[in-house]
Amino acid sequence: GYRKGGPSFASGHPDALVRSVSGDGIRVTMPPLSVCYDGIAGYRWVHRDRKAAHRDAARSSGRFARSHRATTCGSATATKSLSGPARPRTTAIARWYGLGVDARPPRMFNDERATLIGHLQFQRRSLLRKFDGLTGTQMRWTPVGSGTSLLWLLRHAGFAESIWVLDRFARIYIDVDLLCNDLQPDDTFDSLAARYHRVWELVDGIVTDSDLDAPCRVDDDMADPDLRWVVVHLCTETARHAGHADILRELVDGTTGR
């Protein structure tokens, strides 16, 4: 795939190839139903069929290549613009196939602590976005025998940060509800989201003020990890459950995206 400057293909196909490069754009051939996401703010992916290509070429002021080859062998042709303002990350293909906005994780440099907290926060917000526009019934719906639901994932995320950082590492007194991992009859999105926010504010404060090499005392038969390990573990744990939430949300109403 074309990687100059960092753009990437999210088509799921390894055979997406650059066809040609010119001053007006980059032409890419990929299998049908491919999805291309912006790799850099200001770059745009535009899916073209034969009629759209001729129509856009007629309107073009030089931003896109004027020569548009017809699609061949069932492949779709896309043109990547190298100019124009930054656009939302919902592409034409994404809109056509009902895909959601795909948020990107933050990029940080030369600051280990900020990188750890930044990635954890990205996963937290990715999880919370899965609830947008759903009813309470949809949030409690589960398609699996284990009972996993969106609302339970939200309770569990708060529980995981509480037990690892507040209880095991900081050894501070916390409300017993924060150590409860079972969905309660009166749990709502508003109550659990507020609980989650309170927890991560405490967690972020502790991680900011503590030595990442400091040990976390865990009462089990394994070696005690340090705080750095704990934060990495919470990043992977939250990302894992955000992925579960991705699938649950898509099953509920077809919405996708991070």
C-alpha positions in Angstrom: 0.0 0.0 0.0 1.0 3.7 -0.3 2.5 4.8 3.0 4.3 8.1 2.2 3.4 10.5 5.0 1.5 7.9 6.9 -1.8 7.2 5.1 -3.1 3.7 5.6 -5.6 1.4 4.1 -8.4 -0.1 6.3 -9.9 -2.2 3.6 -8.8 -5.5 5.1 -7.3 -6.6 1.8 -3.5 -7.0 1.4 -3.6 -6.3 -2.3 -4.6 -2.7 -2.3 -2.0 -1.2 -4.7 -1.0 2.3 -6.0 -1.7 2.5 -9.7 -0.1 5.8 -10.5 1.2 9.0 -8.9 0.9 12.4 -10.4 0.8 16.0 -9.3 -2.9 15.9 -9.0 -3.3 12.8 -7.0 -2.6 9.1 -6.3 -4.7 6.5 -8.0 -5.2 3.3 -6.0 -6.8 0.0 -7.1 -8.4 -2.2 -4.4 -11.1 -4.9 -4.1 -14.8 -4.1 -4.0 -16.3 -2.7 -0.8 -12.9 -1.4 0.3 -12.8 1.4 2.9 -10.0 3.9 2.9 -9.6 6.2 5.9 -7.6 9.4 5.9 -4.1 9.1 7.1 -3.3 12.8 7.5 -5.6 15.7 8.1 -6.3 17.5 4.9 -6.1 14.4 2.7 -9.3 13.0 1.2 -10.3 9.6 -0.2 -13.0 9.7 -2.9 -14.6 6.5 -4.2 -15.3 6.8 -7.9 -17.5 4.8 -10.3 -17.5 5.5 -14.0 -20.3 8.2 -14.0 -19.0 9.9 -10.9 -15.6 10.0 -12.3 -16.7 11.8 -15.5 -19.0 14.2 -13.5 -16.3 15.1 -11.1 -13.7 15.5 -13.9 -15.9 18.0 -15.6 -16.2 20.1 -12.4 -12.6 19.7 -11.5 -10.3 22.7 -11.1 -7.2 20.7 -11.0 -7.5 19.2 -7.6 -8.1 15.7 -8.9 -6.6 13.9 -11.8 -8.6 14.5 -15.0 -8.0 11.1 -16.4 -10.2 8.5 -14.8 -9.9 4.9 -15.9 -12.9 2.7 -15.8 -13.0 0.1 -13.0 -11.6 -3.3 -14.0 -11.9 -6.9 -12.8 -14.4 -5.9 -10.2 -12.1 -3.5 -8.5 -13.0 0.0 -7.3 -10.8 3.0 -8.2 -10.1 5.7 -5.7 -8.3 9.0 -6.1 -6.4 10.6 -3.2 -6.3 14.4 -3.1 -3.2 16.0 -1.9 -4.8 19.4 -1.4 -7.9 20.8 0.2 -9.0 21.5 3.8 -9.1 18.9 6.6 -12.3 16.9 6.5 -14.1 14.6 8.9 -13.0 11.0 8.9 -16.3 9.7 7.6 -15.4 9.0 3.9 -17.8 8.6 1.0 -17.3 4.8 1.2 -17.9 4.8 4.9 -21.2 6.7 4.4 -22.3 4.4 1.7 -21.8 1.3 3.7 -23.1 2.7 7.0 -19.7 2.9 8.7 -19.1 5.3 11.6 -16.4 7.8 12.2 -13.1 6.2 12.9 -11.2 8.2 15.6 -7.5 7.9 15.8 -5.3 7.5 18.9 -3.2 10.4 20.0 0.5 10.6 18.9 2.9 11.6 21.6 6.7 11.8 21.8 9.4 11.7 24.5 7.0 11.5 27.4 6.3 8.0 28.7 3.7 9.0 31.3 1.7 11.2 29.0 1.8 8.5 26.3 0.4 5.9 28.8 -2.3 8.2 30.1 -3.2 9.5 26.6 -3.7 6.0 25.2 -5.7 4.9 28.2 -7.9 8.0 27.8 -8.4 7.3 24.1 -9.7 3.8 24.9 -12.0 5.2 27.6 -13.6 7.6 25.3 -13.9 5.0 22.5 -15.9 2.9 24.9 -18.2 5.7 25.9 -18.9 6.6 22.3 -20.5 3.3 21.8 -23.5 4.4 23.9 -24.4 7.5 21.8 -28.1 7.4 20.7 -29.0 4.1 22.4 -31.9 3.4 24.7 -31.5 1.8 28.2 -32.9 -1.4 26.8 -30.4 -1.5 24.0 -27.6 -0.9 26.4 -28.6 -3.9 28.5 -29.2 -6.2 25.6 -26.8 -9.2 25.4 -26.5 -11.7 22.6 -24.2 -14.1 24.6 -24.7 -16.6 27.4 -22.2 -14.8 29.6 -24.5 -11.8 29.8 -22.0 -9.3 28.5 -23.8 -6.1 27.5 -22.7 -2.5 26.8 -23.8 -1.3 30.2 -21.9 -4.1 32.0 -18.8 -3.2 30.0 -19.0 0.3 31.4 -19.4 -0.9 35.0 -16.5 -3.3 34.5 -14.2 -0.6 33.1 -14.7 1.4 36.2 -14.2 -1.7 38.4 -10.9 -2.6 36.6 -9.3 0.8 37.2 -10.6 1.0 40.7 -9.2 -2.4 41.8 -5.8 -2.0 40.1 -4.9 1.6 40.8 -7.1 2.8 43.7 -7.2 -0.4 45.8 -4.1 -2.5 44.9 -1.6 0.3 44.1 -2.6 3.3 46.1 -4.3 1.3 48.9 -6.9 4.1 49.5 -10.3 3.6 50.9 -12.9 3.6 48.1 -16.7 3.1 48.0 -17.6 -0.6 47.9 -19.6 0.0 44.7 -16.4 0.6 42.8 -15.3 -2.9 43.6 -18.6 -4.4 42.5 -18.3 -6.0 39.0 -22.0 -7.1 38.7 -24.5 -5.0 36.8 -27.1 -3.6 39.2 -30.9 -3.3 38.5 -30.7 0.5 39.0 -27.6 1.1 36.8 -28.0 3.6 34.0 -25.6 5.0 31.5 -25.6 8.4 33.3 -24.8 6.8 36.7 -22.1 4.5 35.4 -20.6 7.2 33.1 -20.3 9.6 36.1 -18.8 6.8 38.2 -16.3 6.1 35.4 -15.3 9.7 35.1 -14.7 10.0 38.9 -12.6 6.9 38.8 -10.4 8.0 35.9 -9.8 11.4 37.4 -8.5 9.7 40.6 -6.5 7.2 38.5 -4.9 9.9 36.3 -3.9 11.9 39.3 -2.3 8.9 41.0 -0.4 7.9 37.8 0.8 11.5 37.3 2.1 11.9 40.8 3.6 8.4 41.3 6.8 6.7 40.3 6.1 4.4 37.4 8.7 2.0 38.9 6.8 1.8 42.2 5.4 -1.7 42.9 1.8 -2.6 43.0 1.0 -5.0 45.8 -1.2 -7.8 44.5 -2.3 -10.6 46.9 -1.7 -13.6 44.6 1.0 -16.1 43.8 2.6 -14.0 41.0 5.3 -11.3 41.3 4.1 -7.8 42.0 4.1 -5.6 38.9 5.1 -2.0 38.9 2.8 0.9 38.1 3.9 1.1 34.5 2.7 -2.5 34.0 -0.6 -1.7 35.6 -1.3 1.2 33.2 -0.3 -0.8 30.2 -2.6 -3.6 31.5 -5.4 -1.1 31.8 -4.8 0.1 28.3 -5.0 -3.4 26.9 -8.0 -4.3 29.1 -10.0 -1.2 28.1 -9.1 -1.7 24.4 -10.2 -5.3 24.6 -13.6 -4.3 26.0 -13.9 -1.4 23.7 -13.6 -4.0 20.9 -16.4 -6.0 22.5 -18.5 -2.8 22.6 -17.8 -2.3 18.9 -19.3 -5.7 18.1 -22.3 -5.2 20.4 -23.1 -1.8 19.0 -22.9 -3.1 15.4 -25.3 -5.9 16.4 -27.7 -3.5 17.9 -28.1 -1.0 15.1 -25.2 -1.5 12.6 -23.1 1.5 13.8 -19.4 1.0 13.6 -16.2 3.0 14.1 -14.0 3.7 17.1 
